[in-house]
């Protein structure tokens, strides 16, 4: 399989969980959770592509704080470069859409690409 890997961070707004209404949150961890599910669905669509978020971290997280940062990795693989690249494009489009809708921002660094 050819693969592409990314190191990424979702940036939202840390705020108090008890006083911030649900419709005013910019939860970085919830945005990444949504991305994980979208990535899983997209990989399954091909039948032989695979996608993994192997590392997930909420730096300085606390039980009563809406996460303002969530760091994660993406590992996307498929049997052909073309199939892999289509999946990558779809996953990155989902990332952009989720971040915009949830009023978050993200950074993304490609760390590996193999044919």
N, C-alpha and C positions, 0 to 999 in steps of 0.2 A: 504494500500500500504506500502511496505517496502521502505525505503529511505536511501540515502547517501547524505551528504552535505559536501561541500568543501569551504574553504576560499583560494583564490588564488591571485597571482599577476603576470602579464606579464611584462617583462622588455625588453625594446628596447633601442633606442638611441634618446635622445632629441636633436633636431637640428632646425635650422631656416627654417621655412616653405617656405620662399621666395627664398632661395638660394640653397636648397637641392633638387636635381633632384629626381623624383619619383622612379627611379630604384636604388637609393642609400639610401632609407629610411628603417629604422627598427622601424616601427610605432607600438607601443604596443597596442594602442586603436584599430587600424585596425585589428590586429591579434585577439583580443578578439571579435571584431564584427564578424569576420569570424567564430570564434568558436561558438558564439551564434547561428548563422544560421545553422552550422553543427549539433549542439546539438538539435536544434528544429527539423531538418529533421530526426535525428536518433530516437528521441522519437516518432515522428509521424509514423515511420516505423512499430512499434509494434501495433499501434491502441489504446492501453490502457496504455502505459507508458507516463509519463509527465516529463518535464525538464524545469527548470527556472533559469535564471540569474537574481536574485532579487535585487542585489546591484551591482553598476557599478560606478567607480570613477577614474578620471584622476587627481591625486594629482599635484598641482602646474601647472595645465594646463593653456595655454594661446592661444589666437586666432592665433598667428603667430608662434607657436612652435609645431613641430611634437612630439606627446606624447612619452616620454621615459618610463613611468610607467602607468599601468592600473590595478587597484584592482577590484576584482569581486568575487561573490559567485556563486556556482553551487548547485542546489537542484535537484536530480535525483530520481524518484520514479516509481515503477512498482508493479503489483499485486502479483508477486512471487519474492523470493530472486534470483532465477536463472535468470529470465528475467531482473531484475534490474542489476545484476552483469554483464550480457552480454552487456547491454546498457552502464554501467559505463566503461567497458573495451574499448568499441568502442569510447566513448567520450574522454577518456584519450589518446587513440591512435591518435585521431584527434587533440587533444591539442598538443601532441608531434610533429606531422607532420607539423602543422601550424607554431608552434614556430620555428622549424628548417628551414622551407622554407622561413620564413620572417626574419630570423636571429635574433630571440628573444630568451630569456630564461624565465623560469617561476618557481615560487614556488607554491606548492600545499599542503594544510594541510586538512586532513579529520577531520571534526568537529563533525560529527554525523553519526551513522549507526544503522538502526533499521530494524528488520525483519518484 
